[in-house]
Amino acid sequence: AGAPRRRMTAPRVRVSDEIAWATSQLAEVGVASPRADAEWLMCYVLRIDRGRLLIADDLSDDQAWSYRDLVARRRTRVPLQHLIGTAAFGPVDLAVGPGVFVPRPETEWLLEWAVAALTEVAHPVVVDLCSGSGALGIAVATLVPTARVLAVEKSADSWQWLNRNITACDVASRCRAVCADVTDAGATVAALAAVAGSGPGSRGAAPVADLVVSNPPYVPEGTGVAPEVGADPHAAVFAGDDGMSVITPMLALVGRLLRPGGRAGIEHDESTSARVLAAAAATGLFTEVAGHDDLTGRPRFVTMRRSR
């Protein structure tokens, strides 16, 4: 009898080795956060939280193939959020994909300001203009349990994501989606009145808002942007040659919606802060018009208070 044959085993596919390989692959093509993206893709394949990566088991062959396919797609600059199907924003995870703008972490500075602005309002009414996926409105509704939120979005594609997220984030009892174009103040007020006036005991009038927030399209046409921005709807990113084609007409709507003393915060391009400040002041509707920087020192959003 011959010697017993040894059982051949497949080589182990270590999680740490795959993440290291993916990090180098993504860095090679200029992905801004290659290590973080590599880890998030691994979490998606393994269906685990990021904190469990250090103790994760080795990958099966199927998991390894799935992971490498995702890395290959990310190398072509498909947004990470499109690959995993969600985008984290403040306290919520939002479903995103083709047809809706992917919320950015920078907008969380505006969210933080908005929540602080509501601390002394018992049952605030909040309007989120250009809501997209619902990021600002849903996050405010989540962090301020007494708030009633109306999320305004005109894009039919984005509106589907907005409604999906309102339901998934369990704020449907206090957050409603409204289909309207914020550059048409009259039509938007009418649309808001129709939604706000649909409940028991309503009077059919537009809501009087304690707070208005907005992350509108604001990038000037022709501005160089990251490849991932190409996956966002063009109309959700760019706003004319000066980046003001949405913000300027929207200010009239903000003034109509806010109660006297109510506050508003509008995100803008880092190159247009002075224009937004000047446009808000020129309306004569607001006081305390002020610019705010993000953590990197870049101008990020402008706030204002409705004149009494």
VOBA-910283 format. One record per residue (C-alpha): residue in three letters; y, x negated, z. Coordinates in steps of 0.2 Angstrom, whole numbers, plus 2048, in hexadecimal, padded with zeros to 3 digits. Layout:
<rs>
ALAYXZ...
</rs>
This chain:
<rs>
ALA800800800GLY8117FA7FCALA8207F8808PRO82880880DARG83780C803ARG84880D80BARG85281D80BMET86281A801THR872822808ALA882826800PRO89181B806ARG89C823813VAL8AC82A80DARG8B882681CVAL8C783181ESER8D2822823ASP8CC819813GLU8D0828808ILE8E182A810ALA8E681880DTRP8E08197FBALA8EA8297F8THR8FA821800SER8F98137F4GLN8F781E7E5LEU9058297EAALA91181B7EEGLU90D8137DDVAL9158227D4GLY9248247E0VAL91F8327EBALA92C8327F9SER920834808PRO90F82D802ARG90782C812ALA90C83D819ASP907845808ALA8F683C809GLU8F384381ATRP8F8854816LEU8ED855807MET8DF84F812CYS8E285C81FTYR8E2869812VAL8D186380BLEU8C986281DARG8D2872823ILE8D8869833ASP8E986683BARG8F1855838GLY8EE85084AARG8DB850848LEU8DB844839LEU8D7835845ILE8C783D84BALA8C284583AASP8B0843834ASP8AC83A824LEU8AF844814SER8A184C80AASP8A08487F8ASP8A78597F3GLN8B68567FFALA8B98457F8TRP8BA84B7E7SER8C585A7ECTYR8D184D7F5ARG8D28417E6ASP8D584F7DALEU8E48557E5VAL8EA8437E6ALA8EA8427D3ARG8F48527D1ARG90084C7DEARG90283C7D4THR9098477C6ARG91684D7D2VAL90F85E7D5PRO9188637E5LEU90D8607F5GLN9118727FAHIS90A8797EALEU8FA8707ECILE8F78767FEGLY8FF8877FCTHR90B88680AALA91B87E810ALA91F87C822PHE931881827GLY936882839PRO92A88D843VAL921894834ASP91688F825LEU91B898815ALA91189B806VAL9188937F7GLY9148907E5PRO91A8917D3GLY92989D7D2VAL93189A7E3PHE93C88C7EAVAL9338807F6PRO93D880807ARG94286E80CPRO94386781DGLU95586481CTHR95987681CGLU95287782ETRP963870834LEU96A88082ELEU95C88A837GLU960881847TRP972885846ALA96F897842VAL96389A851ALA97089285CALA97E89D855LEU9748AD85ATHR9718A886DGLU97E8B4873VAL97A8C3868ALA96E8CF86FHIS9678D7860PRO96E8CE851VAL96E8D383FVAL96B8C5833VAL96C8C4820ASP9638B6817LEU96B8B4805CYS9618AC7F7SER9528AD803GLY9458A67F6SER9358A4800GLY93E8AC80FALA93F89B819LEU94F89E822GLY94E8B0825ILE93C8B082BALA93E8A1836VAL94D8A983EALA9438B9841THR9358AE849LEU9418A4854VAL94C8B3859PRO9408C185DTHR94E8CE85FALA9568CA84EARG9558D683FVAL9558CD82FLEU9598D281DALA9538C5810VAL95C8C77FFGLU9548BF7EFLYS9578C47DDSER9488BB7D5ALA9398C67D2ASP92D8B77D3SER9358B17E3TRP9358C37EAGLN9228C37EATRP9218B47F4LEU92F8BA800ASN9258CA804ARG9158C1806ASN91D8B6813ILE9258C481CTHR9148CC81EALA90A8BC822CYS9178B682FASP9168C6838VAL9288CB838ALA9278DA82CSER92D8E583AARG93E8DC83BCYS9408D482AARG9428DD81AALA9448D6808VAL9528DC7FDCYS9538D97EAALA9658D57E5ASP9708C87DDVAL97B8C07EATHR9898BC7DDASP98B8CF7DBALA9928D47ECGLY9938E77E8ALA9828E87E2THR97B8DE7F0VAL9848E97FDALA97C8F87F5ALA96B8F17F5LEU96C8EC807ALA9738FD80CALA964905803VAL9588FB80DALA9618FB81DGLY96490E81BSER951912818GLY94C91382BPRO94D921837GLY95E92583DSER96691A830ARG97791E828GLY974917817ALA98190981AALA9808F6817PRO97C8ED827VAL98A8E4830ALA9838D2833ASP9858C7842LEU97F8B8837VAL97D8B4825VAL9738A5820SER97089E80EASN968890805PRO96D8957F4PRO96C88B7E3TYR97987E7E5VAL97486E7DBPRO98086A7CDGLU97886A7BBGLY9748597B5THR9718527C7GLY9628467C8VAL95584E7D3ALA9438497D8PRO93584D7CCGLU92E85A7D8VAL93E8657D7GLY9388697C5ALA92B8747CCASP93987F7D5PRO94188D7CBHIS9508857C2ALA95B8947C7ALA9568917D9VAL95C87F7D9PHE96B87D7CDALA97B8867CDGLY9878827BFASP9908727BBASP9988717CCGLY98A8787D6MET9958877DCSER9908957D0VAL98789E7DEILE9908997EETHR9A289D7E8PRO99E8B07E3MET9928B17F2LEU9A08AE7FEALA9A88BF7FBLEU9978C77FFVAL9968BD80FGLY9A78C3814ARG9A28D5811LEU9928D481BLEU9988CB82AARG99F8D5839PRO9B08CE840GLY9AB8BE849GLY99A8BD840ARG9958AC83AALA98D8A582AGLY985895825ILE98388F813GLU97988080DHIS9808767FFASP97E8667F5GLU9848567FDSER9908537EFTHR9998657F1SER99D866803ALA9B0865800ARG9AF8727F3VAL9A587E7FELEU9B187C80CALA9C087F800ALA9B888E7F9ALA9B489680AALA9C6892810ALA9CE899800THR9C68AB802GLY9D18AE812LEU9C28B681APHE9BC8A9825THR9C289E834GLU9B988F83CVAL9B488882BALA9AA87882EGLY99E86C826HIS98E86682EASP98485682AASP97185482BLEU968846835THR96B83A826GLY97E83D827ARG97E846816PRO989856815ARG97C864816PHE98487581AVAL99487E81ETHR99788B82BMET9A589882EARG9AA8A7838ARG9B08B8832SER9C28BA835ARG9C68C8842
</rs>
